[in-house]
Amino acid sequence: MHTAKADDNSTLTRRRFVQGVAAVGLGALVDGKLNLASAETSAHAPAVLTGNHFDLAIDAHHVNFTGRRVRALKINGTLPGPTLKWREGNTVTIAVTNHLPSESSIHWHGMRIPAEMDGVPGLSYAGIAPGKTFVYRFPVLQNGTYWYHSHSGFQEQLGLWGALVIEPRDKDPIEYDRDYVVLLSDWTDTKPETVDSNLKKQSDYYNFHRRTAGTFIEDAKNKGLRSTVADRISWGRTNMTPTDIADVTNATYIYLMNGNPADANWTALFMPGERVRLRFINASAMTLFDVRIQGLPMTVVQADGNCVQPVTVDEIRLGVAETYDVIVQPHEEKAYTIFAQPESRGSYARGTLAPRLGMAAEVPPMDPYPNRTMADMGMGGMAQMKGMKMSQMPGMKDMQIGGNSNNSMPEMKDMEMSAMRRGAIEPLAGMAPFPQPGPHTTRLMPPPTRMLSRLTETTEGEVPLRVGPEVVGIAMKTSPRLHDPGDGLNGNGRRVLTYSDLRALYKGVDGRPPTREIILHLTGNMERYIWGFDGYKFSQAEPIHLKLGERVRFVLINDTMMEHPIHLHGLWSELENGSDEFSPYKHTLLVKPAERVSYLISADTPGRWAFHCHLLYHMASGMFRTVVVS
Amino acid sequence: MTRLALQLVFAGALLASVGVKPVCAQTPATPVDVPTSASWPKPVEDNRVLNYVIFDQLEGRTNGLNTSFRWDGEGWIGTDFNKLWIKSEGTVINGIAGDGDHEILYDRPIPHLRYVDWQAGVRLDLDSGPTRAWAAIGMQGLAPYFFNFAPTLYVRDGGRVAGRISGSYDLYFTQRFILQPQVELNFYSQADRGRGIGTGLSGLDGGVRLGYQFSRKFAPYIGYTYTGVFGQTATFSRLAGQPTSAPRFVFGVWVWH
């Protein structure tokens, strides 16, 4: 069980990679000494495997998180699977054996590797058949915190995931004394196939915050009868409800930290004054987590494996599949609660930062259940526009009139045009993949000889959207909500990380302007539980084609009432948040309701890549596209 | 008659194909030189076949003297866009089944409507009375403000036409206490003395039920229902010595799977 090898690499000995310490009956390496945890708690942490060769075995086991012994899937007998610790510059070999009676797979989330190693059945390979072993082998050309998970059916929900920690080849710009992985996840005793079918048959199956006669009376008392009735009418007209926060909630989920329920109190040790690095990974199937440490500000130093300029916050919302590395420096010799509540509240995951095992701090009360607003519905600002002429409306260019959304965003385009005039270049066909931005990387700029060459930018992808079985609504007003921490986090008195805070530590490596803009609407019908892009499910749509080497802008417009963590495999998504050459490199972008975000992509690695919403049941319901780079 | 029903189903299938969205191409397809194999599974299977059964009424109805048993259920098997839908309702009083109505329908979402499906197929009146077969075409779905509704038109030989509208609304008192008003109206273009049905509005079945959801799929309820016959149908009932209205207390259970 205690598989962590002591790091013999001299540059790393200074730091200890400590596994979750409160391991019952397991030794935990603290200060080079073997500390035996007290047996009071059942908290455990994933094993850490280091080296260049790994054997992973996928098998069915049982877990008991709720008093019921139910089937789960585990990797090497644990849930979470072992943390794999790699080193940038090495080539790793991972032999994954599937002991399940059905096909399985492992996808390396956020890794820039050849497409055939990406682990998506149907795109990279056929998957791993029962009883078979697939050997992944690829060079590790990046560093940071990532994770891995199954990409087959609903296996992610059943526990097939673990953390990836990649040590940089050069000196780590992040200084820390201790290092912990904090994997957040959601668990249900219900079979995921049943969760899926429940949602298809009754989409609010897990919503126990519905509007009732009681909430009507309460609202009428607080806001007046007239405005309450008006509010009910505006939501009811389209059969929507502001209480639609999460499709799957604590009605069936319990929330885990490193595979431990809140009661088990997973504990990370520190000595006062030490810098502790926490690698938060949201490995859940459907849950957005709001994470904070009571009484301890967190300095965000990395997002999705890429270093960012340090920014200190009280709270971070992690979309599904996002990762954030933070540094905390507790000075007092006391316990601090690591508190992770889902956006839909109701229950939480929790652990403790403590100088000794067995300590606990107060668990804060949960925040109130959030409500969606008219802004989420894509109606933001409409009230103030009454009586104004269309041409006078400053936000008019953001609006999509009626069912026709053929709107090419004049503002963006103009901006882009001027950029194009400064220098447009053709795709660099056959180029090698760009490196991850680092201290020694340089920024590729358009060659000066190509300055003032022809304009090649085109906008495409906008298909006429109409409401229908696949599209409940088209947001009339969308905007980049990058300064908005998200529903349930506004005005809570805490400093919450937003996307506008993310500024990369290193300059981006591809300075070329995009030559093409692809606009995609995130669409869905909650009632029917159909999700997709541009009103099409995966099975109805053709792949998105990118030319190898081209620089493309993706624009996502969220026409739904929910957040969608959109993940593009194999290529970085460089969020356009005003940081220009310091745009953060992400693998997963959480798009808020009625939000329009744009990001740049260097299509530098050929292959068939998955592009999807990382909410598991949304993906399974069609919110998935293939991106072909060739 | 059977032919007519089949024709309607066929016409429905044609309509269905009209409703199919064309595949949407992002860009003109270009040759792709990346390895792929036809034998690989799909990365996501978003046309999963599910099945569903629900009883909106599974209840005893009593006025203290007589007790009847009433069921009204439906179910489907299929995908997001193609479903085979089955409906069944009927009442058993003293071992005699009445109001038996059983339908097999093809169901498909109506393009450009968010929450409404159209349905076409066959209805069989199958109970202790004479059997009748109808071709059926109708709609079912969610109207604005969360009203469930399902109007259906029926046709059978001799140009006989019938219609039915049913609707209901779930009023949540709390997260688990639900008050459900429900109504069903039946119309016939021509009298059918064999089944005691006159022309015009023949009957109404309405009720209010208060249920408690122990789980989403299991909610016992109590309620009050009113069944009435009108116009010529009422005359037939009086001639047969049967009551023209039947208010009843009901107790039953909502279940689905």
HADDOCK unambig.tbl for C-alpha pairs under 7 A between the chains (distance, minus, plus):
assign (segid A and resid 120 and name CA) (segid B and resid 43 and name CA) 6.68 0.50 0.50
assign (segid A and resid 121 and name CA) (segid B and resid 40 and name CA) 6.99 0.50 0.50
assign (segid A and resid 121 and name CA) (segid B and resid 41 and name CA) 6.39 0.50 0.50
assign (segid A and resid 121 and name CA) (segid B and resid 43 and name CA) 5.52 0.50 0.50
assign (segid A and resid 122 and name CA) (segid B and resid 40 and name CA) 4.98 0.50 0.50
assign (segid A and resid 122 and name CA) (segid B and resid 41 and name CA) 4.96 0.50 0.50
assign (segid A and resid 122 and name CA) (segid B and resid 42 and name CA) 4.92 0.50 0.50
assign (segid A and resid 122 and name CA) (segid B and resid 43 and name CA) 4.78 0.50 0.50
assign (segid A and resid 123 and name CA) (segid B and resid 36 and name CA) 6.89 0.50 0.50
assign (segid A and resid 123 and name CA) (segid B and resid 43 and name CA) 6.58 0.50 0.50
assign (segid A and resid 126 and name CA) (segid B and resid 40 and name CA) 4.66 0.50 0.50
assign (segid A and resid 126 and name CA) (segid B and resid 41 and name CA) 6.46 0.50 0.50
assign (segid A and resid 197 and name CA) (segid B and resid 50 and name CA) 6.96 0.50 0.50
assign (segid A and resid 205 and name CA) (segid B and resid 216 and name CA) 6.70 0.50 0.50
assign (segid A and resid 208 and name CA) (segid B and resid 175 and name CA) 5.85 0.50 0.50
assign (segid A and resid 209 and name CA) (segid B and resid 175 and name CA) 6.96 0.50 0.50
assign (segid A and resid 210 and name CA) (segid B and resid 175 and name CA) 6.48 0.50 0.50
assign (segid A and resid 212 and name CA) (segid B and resid 172 and name CA) 4.77 0.50 0.50
assign (segid A and resid 212 and name CA) (segid B and resid 173 and name CA) 5.29 0.50 0.50
assign (segid A and resid 212 and name CA) (segid B and resid 174 and name CA) 5.63 0.50 0.50
assign (segid A and resid 212 and name CA) (segid B and resid 175 and name CA) 6.97 0.50 0.50
assign (segid A and resid 213 and name CA) (segid B and resid 172 and name CA) 6.13 0.50 0.50
assign (segid A and resid 213 and name CA) (segid B and resid 173 and name CA) 4.88 0.50 0.50
assign (segid A and resid 213 and name CA) (segid B and resid 174 and name CA) 6.96 0.50 0.50
assign (segid A and resid 214 and name CA) (segid B and resid 173 and name CA) 6.29 0.50 0.50
assign (segid A and resid 214 and name CA) (segid B and resid 174 and name CA) 6.59 0.50 0.50
assign (segid A and resid 236 and name CA) (segid B and resid 144 and name CA) 6.30 0.50 0.50
assign (segid A and resid 236 and name CA) (segid B and resid 145 and name CA) 4.28 0.50 0.50
assign (segid A and resid 236 and name CA) (segid B and resid 146 and name CA) 6.77 0.50 0.50
assign (segid A and resid 237 and name CA) (segid B and resid 144 and name CA) 4.93 0.50 0.50
assign (segid A and resid 237 and name CA) (segid B and resid 145 and name CA) 5.36 0.50 0.50
assign (segid A and resid 238 and name CA) (segid B and resid 144 and name CA) 5.80 0.50 0.50
assign (segid A and resid 239 and name CA) (segid B and resid 144 and name CA) 5.77 0.50 0.50
assign (segid A and resid 239 and name CA) (segid B and resid 145 and name CA) 5.54 0.50 0.50
assign (segid A and resid 239 and name CA) (segid B and resid 146 and name CA) 5.58 0.50 0.50
assign (segid A and resid 461 and name CA) (segid B and resid 26 and name CA) 5.50 0.50 0.50
assign (segid A and resid 466 and name CA) (segid B and resid 112 and name CA) 6.67 0.50 0.50
assign (segid A and resid 467 and name CA) (segid B and resid 112 and name CA) 5.42 0.50 0.50
assign (segid A and resid 467 and name CA) (segid B and resid 113 and name CA) 6.73 0.50 0.50
assign (segid A and resid 467 and name CA) (segid B and resid 114 and name CA) 6.49 0.50 0.50
assign (segid A and resid 468 and name CA) (segid B and resid 111 and name CA) 5.58 0.50 0.50
assign (segid A and resid 468 and name CA) (segid B and resid 112 and name CA) 3.79 0.50 0.50
assign (segid A and resid 468 and name CA) (segid B and resid 113 and name CA) 4.58 0.50 0.50
assign (segid A and resid 468 and name CA) (segid B and resid 114 and name CA) 4.40 0.50 0.50
assign (segid A and resid 469 and name CA) (segid B and resid 109 and name CA) 6.26 0.50 0.50
assign (segid A and resid 469 and name CA) (segid B and resid 111 and name CA) 6.54 0.50 0.50
assign (segid A and resid 469 and name CA) (segid B and resid 112 and name CA) 6.72 0.50 0.50
assign (segid A and resid 469 and name CA) (segid B and resid 113 and name CA) 6.11 0.50 0.50
assign (segid A and resid 469 and name CA) (segid B and resid 114 and name CA) 4.45 0.50 0.50
assign (segid A and resid 469 and name CA) (segid B and resid 115 and name CA) 6.42 0.50 0.50
assign (segid A and resid 471 and name CA) (segid B and resid 114 and name CA) 6.94 0.50 0.50
assign (segid A and resid 472 and name CA) (segid B and resid 114 and name CA) 5.76 0.50 0.50
assign (segid A and resid 539 and name CA) (segid B and resid 46 and name CA) 6.63 0.50 0.50
assign (segid A and resid 540 and name CA) (segid B and resid 23 and name CA) 5.20 0.50 0.50
assign (segid A and resid 541 and name CA) (segid B and resid 23 and name CA) 5.21 0.50 0.50
assign (segid A and resid 541 and name CA) (segid B and resid 24 and name CA) 5.17 0.50 0.50
assign (segid A and resid 541 and name CA) (segid B and resid 25 and name CA) 6.67 0.50 0.50
assign (segid A and resid 542 and name CA) (segid B and resid 23 and name CA) 6.63 0.50 0.50
assign (segid A and resid 542 and name CA) (segid B and resid 24 and name CA) 5.98 0.50 0.50
assign (segid A and resid 542 and name CA) (segid B and resid 25 and name CA) 5.12 0.50 0.50
assign (segid A and resid 542 and name CA) (segid B and resid 26 and name CA) 6.78 0.50 0.50
assign (segid A and resid 543 and name CA) (segid B and resid 26 and name CA) 6.96 0.50 0.50
assign (segid A and resid 544 and name CA) (segid B and resid 26 and name CA) 5.43 0.50 0.50
assign (segid A and resid 544 and name CA) (segid B and resid 27 and name CA) 6.85 0.50 0.50
assign (segid A and resid 545 and name CA) (segid B and resid 27 and name CA) 6.53 0.50 0.50
assign (segid A and resid 607 and name CA) (segid B and resid 34 and name CA) 5.64 0.50 0.50
assign (segid A and resid 608 and name CA) (segid B and resid 34 and name CA) 6.96 0.50 0.50
assign (segid A and resid 620 and name CA) (segid B and resid 44 and name CA) 5.79 0.50 0.50
assign (segid A and resid 620 and name CA) (segid B and resid 45 and name CA) 6.51 0.50 0.50
assign (segid A and resid 620 and name CA) (segid B and resid 46 and name CA) 5.65 0.50 0.50
assign (segid A and resid 621 and name CA) (segid B and resid 46 and name CA) 4.93 0.50 0.50
assign (segid A and resid 622 and name CA) (segid B and resid 46 and name CA) 5.19 0.50 0.50
assign (segid A and resid 630 and name CA) (segid B and resid 32 and name CA) 6.23 0.50 0.50
assign (segid A and resid 630 and name CA) (segid B and resid 33 and name CA) 6.71 0.50 0.50
